[in-house]
Amino acid sequence: MIDVHCHILPGIDDGSKSFEDSLYMLRKAEKAGVTDIILTPHYISGTKYNADNVTKWKLLMELREKAKQAGIAVRLYLGNEIYIDQELPEMLSAYENAQVMPANPHAASGKIYELSTLNSGKYVLVELPVGTEDKSAYSTLFSLVQRGFIPVIAHPERYIYAQNNPRYFDDFIRMGCVLQGDYLALIGKYGKRAEKTLRKMLVDGKIFCLASDIHKTTDEYMLDMTEKKLVHILKDARKAEELLVDNPRKIILSMV
């Protein structure tokens, strides 16, 4: 599996609290069969969850080195789970135009940017409000698409308005967004309604990829159980691999 959404980068959001926690979670991931992970700490403008890219890259490099020393072979990349914000298109355009690269998370001007696309590519992981629909979300994400980005809407099965309306994201998909489901919803982690909604979205072919959204050392990947359930739902082992490996690889490589 390639995991494009998790909270394993230590000490900057509600996920891992320390490098020790992160290494423990990475060992679990590797044992479960995960080969690549994009670390996606929360970015929420105006809150404490807004670590800049210099901070995140330093943590990533240190975690990579500690994982190497511990004999963990999982490849690590950087991103963010960005909470929807009307300023997001302008913020990301500035980030892209500055040509912020992994080795140099500054713009040439010395400005430090706070948010990151997935592996510095065109895919952008975006979180929406869980309970109340954001009426400006469509126009905000459309502006991202117009700028050449591909919005990846995180865990659509968990949004109440999508549970109430299975076709809620149809226009978003037609516009150019893709949907990333949390596969642990399939085994009941987020309740029956989220499980039912994700199953429906999978059967209807609306989900682009699945990810763990792991936060804690007590979280389990449970990939064997999930893969069996996924194949049972889709009646197609190849489609399951597409959701867990092929499409996540496209995100890492910034491929359409």
Phi, psi and omega in degrees: 000148170246121186258117185256008181207111176199171183233062185259343176294127194280141163079012183234000173208207182271017179263226182307138182263345185202166175298326178298316176299315183299316179296321177298317180292323178293323176298318177299317181297313181297318179298327180282346179107015178278130182255330184220143180221130167265120179279122189233071176299153177300142165235115179231109185304137177081009178236182177287348179270065182214040179302137182283170186290331176297314178300314182294319180293323176298316178296318179299311181298320179292320179293319176303315182293316179296322178295319178299315180296330180274359179078022179266124188263002181297130178278135187243139179226170184244146173202198172214152162260107190261124177288135186307137184207134182297339179275357186303315180302317180292320180297317181285326177296320178296318178299314182292316183294335178283352181054051180290120183247159180308321182282347183215081184286011175261156163283164179301331180288350183096355179292139179256125181269150189264334186242159186227139169284177182283114184053038177058027181254205186271346181277137183232118180277120186236134176254139177252166176298141183286315190262328186239128181298134173270108186294340181265000185299318183299311182293324178296313181289328176298322177296324176296315180300318179299333180271004176096004178271160174242104178292132175252108183278118184287142175031064181298335182293344184267350181279128185302318183292333175281328174295324180283335183223094183301343181261011185305319186268006182302315180293326178296318179294315178299327181287337178128002175280160170235158184249133176247111179275151171272110189295338179292346173297333182291341178249023168089010185299326185249017177098168185295322183293319177295319178298313180298319182294317179294319177301315180298315180296323178294312181298324181279359177074027184266346183270128180275321180203165178240147181216172186272322189056034179297136179240323193237160176294338180277348177290145179242144178288320175050042185292320181302312180296318181294316181298319178298318181291323180295315179296322178297319181291315187272341184059031187201103181295326180294322178294322178299318178295324177299319182286329185262338186231302190295309181290321172302325177295323177300322179296313180299320184273358182058043179256149177272000000 
